[in-house]
Amino acid sequence: MTHPALKMYDYHVWANGVILDRLKELPENIYHKGIQSGFSSISKVLSHIYLTDYAWFDIISGKSMNEAMTSTDQLREEVETKSIEEMKKIFLDLSERNKALLNSQEDIERLIMVDNPYAGLLETSISESVLHVVTHGSYHRGNIATMLRQMGHTSVMQDYGLYLFIPQTS
């Protein structure tokens, strides 16, 4: 049986794909358009989700949070300027690498120590880290839905409940 955190990660990958597909349906200028919101554009929100996923899986791989944050800081400008199609590809590539990493873990409940420069030391499990990635992504996909509505467009359903009703191919 699949560990619940891994099932939730599969949902996260699906939900990112759903929102990316919706963004591809909209006028191209919407993606980078400036807006008064928590983030200045949808592209910056999506980049934030990607870079956070990237950092947390670096941490799960054994890097320190400082190393992970340095890596994502170096990628930020490049990621923020990508097109929706390019984002879909890098999200897919990252999810494949992350699934391989997670599936290679002998014990997903293994504890890791995270030294957050803003919050201090945290002892947490790999599975809790995965759940953080998933809930973080859900929160910010909600930001994207709100931003789309502010610009006169609808979002798309991406709830976990809906995901459960869709036949899974992986």
TORKOL-4160 file (C-alpha; in steps of 0.2 Angstrom, whole numbers, padded with zeros to 4 digits, m for minus):
170
<pt num="1" X="0000" Y="0000" Z="0000"/>
<pt num="2" X="0006" Y="0017" Z="m0004"/>
<pt num="3" X="0011" Y="0028" Z="0011"/>
<pt num="4" X="m0002" Y="0042" Z="0013"/>
<pt num="5" X="0012" Y="0056" Z="0011"/>
<pt num="6" X="0016" Y="0048" Z="m0006"/>
<pt num="7" X="m0002" Y="0048" Z="m0011"/>
<pt num="8" X="m0003" Y="0066" Z="m0006"/>
<pt num="9" X="0012" Y="0070" Z="m0016"/>
<pt num="10" X="0004" Y="0062" Z="m0031"/>
<pt num="11" X="m0011" Y="0074" Z="m0028"/>
<pt num="12" X="0001" Y="0089" Z="m0027"/>
<pt num="13" X="0009" Y="0084" Z="m0044"/>
<pt num="14" X="m0009" Y="0082" Z="m0052"/>
<pt num="15" X="m0015" Y="0098" Z="m0045"/>
<pt num="16" X="0000" Y="0108" Z="m0051"/>
<pt num="17" X="m0004" Y="0100" Z="m0068"/>
<pt num="18" X="m0022" Y="0105" Z="m0068"/>
<pt num="19" X="m0018" Y="0123" Z="m0064"/>
<pt num="20" X="m0004" Y="0124" Z="m0077"/>
<pt num="21" X="m0017" Y="0117" Z="m0090"/>
<pt num="22" X="m0029" Y="0130" Z="m0085"/>
<pt num="23" X="m0016" Y="0144" Z="m0087"/>
<pt num="24" X="m0012" Y="0138" Z="m0104"/>
<pt num="25" X="m0031" Y="0140" Z="m0109"/>
<pt num="26" X="m0030" Y="0159" Z="m0105"/>
<pt num="27" X="m0023" Y="0174" Z="m0114"/>
<pt num="28" X="m0004" Y="0173" Z="m0114"/>
<pt num="29" X="m0002" Y="0190" Z="m0106"/>
<pt num="30" X="m0012" Y="0184" Z="m0090"/>
<pt num="31" X="0003" Y="0174" Z="m0084"/>
<pt num="32" X="0016" Y="0188" Z="m0081"/>
<pt num="33" X="0003" Y="0202" Z="m0079"/>
<pt num="34" X="0006" Y="0213" Z="m0064"/>
<pt num="35" X="m0008" Y="0212" Z="m0051"/>
<pt num="36" X="m0010" Y="0220" Z="m0033"/>
<pt num="37" X="m0010" Y="0204" Z="m0023"/>
<pt num="38" X="0001" Y="0194" Z="m0011"/>
<pt num="39" X="0012" Y="0191" Z="m0026"/>
<pt num="40" X="0015" Y="0203" Z="m0040"/>
<pt num="41" X="0010" Y="0190" Z="m0054"/>
<pt num="42" X="0004" Y="0173" Z="m0056"/>
<pt num="43" X="0021" Y="0168" Z="m0063"/>
<pt num="44" X="0029" Y="0173" Z="m0047"/>
<pt num="45" X="0017" Y="0162" Z="m0037"/>
<pt num="46" X="0020" Y="0147" Z="m0048"/>
<pt num="47" X="0038" Y="0150" Z="m0047"/>
<pt num="48" X="0037" Y="0151" Z="m0028"/>
<pt num="49" X="0028" Y="0134" Z="m0028"/>
<pt num="50" X="0042" Y="0126" Z="m0039"/>
<pt num="51" X="0056" Y="0134" Z="m0029"/>
<pt num="52" X="0049" Y="0128" Z="m0013"/>
<pt num="53" X="0047" Y="0110" Z="m0019"/>
<pt num="54" X="0065" Y="0111" Z="m0026"/>
<pt num="55" X="0072" Y="0117" Z="m0009"/>
<pt num="56" X="0062" Y="0104" Z="0002"/>
<pt num="57" X="0068" Y="0090" Z="m0009"/>
<pt num="58" X="0085" Y="0096" Z="m0008"/>
<pt num="59" X="0083" Y="0095" Z="0011"/>
<pt num="60" X="0076" Y="0078" Z="0010"/>
<pt num="61" X="0091" Y="0073" Z="0000"/>
<pt num="62" X="0102" Y="0078" Z="0014"/>
<pt num="63" X="0107" Y="0096" Z="0010"/>
<pt num="64" X="0105" Y="0110" Z="0024"/>
<pt num="65" X="0091" Y="0122" Z="0022"/>
<pt num="66" X="0104" Y="0136" Z="0019"/>
<pt num="67" X="0111" Y="0126" Z="0004"/>
<pt num="68" X="0094" Y="0123" Z="m0002"/>
<pt num="69" X="0089" Y="0141" Z="m0001"/>
<pt num="70" X="0105" Y="0146" Z="m0010"/>
<pt num="71" X="0101" Y="0134" Z="m0024"/>
<pt num="72" X="0084" Y="0141" Z="m0026"/>
<pt num="73" X="0090" Y="0159" Z="m0025"/>
<pt num="74" X="0101" Y="0156" Z="m0040"/>
<pt num="75" X="0087" Y="0148" Z="m0050"/>
<pt num="76" X="0074" Y="0161" Z="m0045"/>
<pt num="77" X="0076" Y="0174" Z="m0060"/>
<pt num="78" X="0077" Y="0160" Z="m0073"/>
<pt num="79" X="0061" Y="0151" Z="m0066"/>
<pt num="80" X="0051" Y="0167" Z="m0065"/>
<pt num="81" X="0054" Y="0172" Z="m0083"/>
<pt num="82" X="0049" Y="0155" Z="m0090"/>
<pt num="83" X="0033" Y="0152" Z="m0100"/>
<pt num="84" X="0019" Y="0141" Z="m0094"/>
<pt num="85" X="0024" Y="0127" Z="m0106"/>
<pt num="86" X="0042" Y="0128" Z="m0099"/>
<pt num="87" X="0035" Y="0128" Z="m0081"/>
<pt num="88" X="0025" Y="0113" Z="m0085"/>
<pt num="89" X="0040" Y="0104" Z="m0091"/>
<pt num="90" X="0051" Y="0109" Z="m0076"/>
<pt num="91" X="0037" Y="0104" Z="m0064"/>
<pt num="92" X="0036" Y="0087" Z="m0072"/>
<pt num="93" X="0055" Y="0084" Z="m0072"/>
<pt num="94" X="0056" Y="0089" Z="m0054"/>
<pt num="95" X="0041" Y="0078" Z="m0049"/>
<pt num="96" X="0049" Y="0063" Z="m0057"/>
<pt num="97" X="0066" Y="0066" Z="m0048"/>
<pt num="98" X="0056" Y="0069" Z="m0032"/>
<pt num="99" X="0046" Y="0053" Z="m0034"/>
<pt num="100" X="0062" Y="0043" Z="m0037"/>
<pt num="101" X="0070" Y="0051" Z="m0021"/>
<pt num="102" X="0054" Y="0047" Z="m0011"/>
<pt num="103" X="0052" Y="0029" Z="m0017"/>
<pt num="104" X="0071" Y="0026" Z="m0014"/>
<pt num="105" X="0068" Y="0030" Z="0005"/>
<pt num="106" X="0069" Y="0015" Z="0016"/>
<pt num="107" X="0059" Y="0024" Z="0029"/>
<pt num="108" X="0049" Y="0039" Z="0025"/>
<pt num="109" X="0046" Y="0041" Z="0043"/>
<pt num="110" X="0064" Y="0044" Z="0046"/>
<pt num="111" X="0068" Y="0060" Z="0056"/>
<pt num="112" X="0078" Y="0073" Z="0048"/>
<pt num="113" X="0085" Y="0089" Z="0056"/>
<pt num="114" X="0080" Y="0105" Z="0047"/>
<pt num="115" X="0090" Y="0121" Z="0053"/>
<pt num="116" X="0079" Y="0135" Z="0047"/>
<pt num="117" X="0088" Y="0152" Z="0048"/>
<pt num="118" X="0072" Y="0161" Z="0052"/>
<pt num="119" X="0064" Y="0148" Z="0065"/>
<pt num="120" X="0078" Y="0138" Z="0071"/>
<pt num="121" X="0080" Y="0119" Z="0073"/>
<pt num="122" X="0066" Y="0107" Z="0068"/>
<pt num="123" X="0066" Y="0088" Z="0070"/>
<pt num="124" X="0053" Y="0082" Z="0057"/>
<pt num="125" X="0051" Y="0066" Z="0047"/>
<pt num="126" X="0052" Y="0065" Z="0028"/>
<pt num="127" X="0033" Y="0062" Z="0027"/>
<pt num="128" X="0030" Y="0078" Z="0037"/>
<pt num="129" X="0041" Y="0087" Z="0025"/>
<pt num="130" X="0031" Y="0080" Z="0010"/>
<pt num="131" X="0015" Y="0085" Z="0018"/>
<pt num="132" X="0022" Y="0103" Z="0020"/>
<pt num="133" X="0026" Y="0103" Z="0002"/>
<pt num="134" X="0008" Y="0098" Z="m0003"/>
<pt num="135" X="m0001" Y="0110" Z="0009"/>
<pt num="136" X="0011" Y="0124" Z="0004"/>
<pt num="137" X="0007" Y="0121" Z="m0015"/>
<pt num="138" X="m0012" Y="0120" Z="m0011"/>
<pt num="139" X="m0012" Y="0137" Z="m0002"/>
<pt num="140" X="m0003" Y="0145" Z="m0016"/>
<pt num="141" X="m0013" Y="0137" Z="m0030"/>
<pt num="142" X="m0028" Y="0145" Z="m0020"/>
<pt num="143" X="m0018" Y="0162" Z="m0022"/>
<pt num="144" X="m0018" Y="0159" Z="m0041"/>
<pt num="145" X="m0037" Y="0155" Z="m0041"/>
<pt num="146" X="m0040" Y="0172" Z="m0032"/>
<pt num="147" X="m0028" Y="0181" Z="m0044"/>
<pt num="148" X="m0037" Y="0174" Z="m0059"/>
<pt num="149" X="m0054" Y="0180" Z="m0052"/>
<pt num="150" X="m0047" Y="0197" Z="m0049"/>
<pt num="151" X="m0042" Y="0198" Z="m0068"/>
<pt num="152" X="m0059" Y="0192" Z="m0073"/>
<pt num="153" X="m0056" Y="0173" Z="m0076"/>
<pt num="154" X="m0061" Y="0157" Z="m0068"/>
<pt num="155" X="m0049" Y="0145" Z="m0060"/>
<pt num="156" X="m0052" Y="0126" Z="m0061"/>
<pt num="157" X="m0056" Y="0113" Z="m0047"/>
<pt num="158" X="m0041" Y="0105" Z="m0040"/>
<pt num="159" X="m0047" Y="0099" Z="m0023"/>
<pt num="160" X="m0040" Y="0083" Z="m0016"/>
<pt num="161" X="m0058" Y="0076" Z="m0015"/>
<pt num="162" X="m0059" Y="0078" Z="m0034"/>
<pt num="163" X="m0042" Y="0070" Z="m0036"/>
<pt num="164" X="m0049" Y="0055" Z="m0027"/>
<pt num="165" X="m0063" Y="0052" Z="m0040"/>
<pt num="166" X="m0051" Y="0053" Z="m0055"/>
<pt num="167" X="m0044" Y="0036" Z="m0060"/>
<pt num="168" X="m0025" Y="0037" Z="m0057"/>
<pt num="169" X="m0013" Y="0030" Z="m0070"/>
<pt num="170" X="0003" Y="0030" Z="m0060"/>
